[in-house]
Amino acid sequence: MARHRKEVIGLVAVESRSPDTDVEQEGLLFIEEVLRGVEFSLSKIEWSLLISLLRGDDQAAAFRRMQKVSAKVDGLLITEGIVSSEQLALLAVRTPIVLIAGSPDEPHTDVFSADNRAGTRALVSHLVERHGRTRLFAIAGPPEAPDARERRIALTEALADYPGTRLSGLFEGRFAAMSGQLAVRDILTWPRSELPDAIVCANDQMAIGAIRELQIAGIRVPADIAVVGFDDMHAGTLVAPPLTTVRQPMRLLGERACSRLLERIADPALPRHVERLPTELIIRESCGCGGHESGPG
């Protein structure tokens, strides 16, 4: 690395996208895992990490904060589509940037993300082919989050491959357990004959909230309604029934993105790089299986 570096990397992340999120309990679970990978990469060269947590509901304020952070670091890791493509272009003029869980179509930065489409397709295929579920309800993530958009599109595309199945409804959540609870409260106002037989959640936290709310209402999971998530957070193994989900390599996302950022700091002329990391279907019991199975995402 060249001399006169600050030897500091910035990590900018969304603290919460929902006023109902209990940050201490659930709001930073994804970032905590990514952070471990980033720290592993930096430990090899003994650089420091500056972490800045932003609210996800004020893009202009987030951009101003990033401008200030960028003056204090050699490069930025930015997660989950916090600012617009135009704002990223302005930041990238002065500071090397790598996106984590960003849009693969972003033209101004390197991007590292999980294969959300393959993971979502694996979930749908399992629910339909293994368990015969035909009425799927989606608890989607926030539309401004690239991961959430990809998972929503992949769900619709996957269902189109199975005649006789349908998307019975969609609730736009905020990646928080409360979103899962609110979605189920909405579903339970429907006539019982119209209830879905499976709920596909865009992350594990919303799935856990959905399971809790279904059980409070006396709905059996998975006998009456199956519930699946995405991420493979440890908390999903602790609910009853344990959560079937898709594992995305969160630590490896952080490690690979940070390594690329260090390369770009050393050589700003490197060509743009986009990398999708593979996902894995993790089968436990909330889908209707007995657990202890896995398959590629």
Order of alpha helices (4+ residues) and beta strands (2+ residues): beta-alpha-beta-alpha-beta-alpha-beta-beta-alpha-beta-alpha-beta-alpha-beta-alpha-beta-beta-alpha-beta-beta-beta
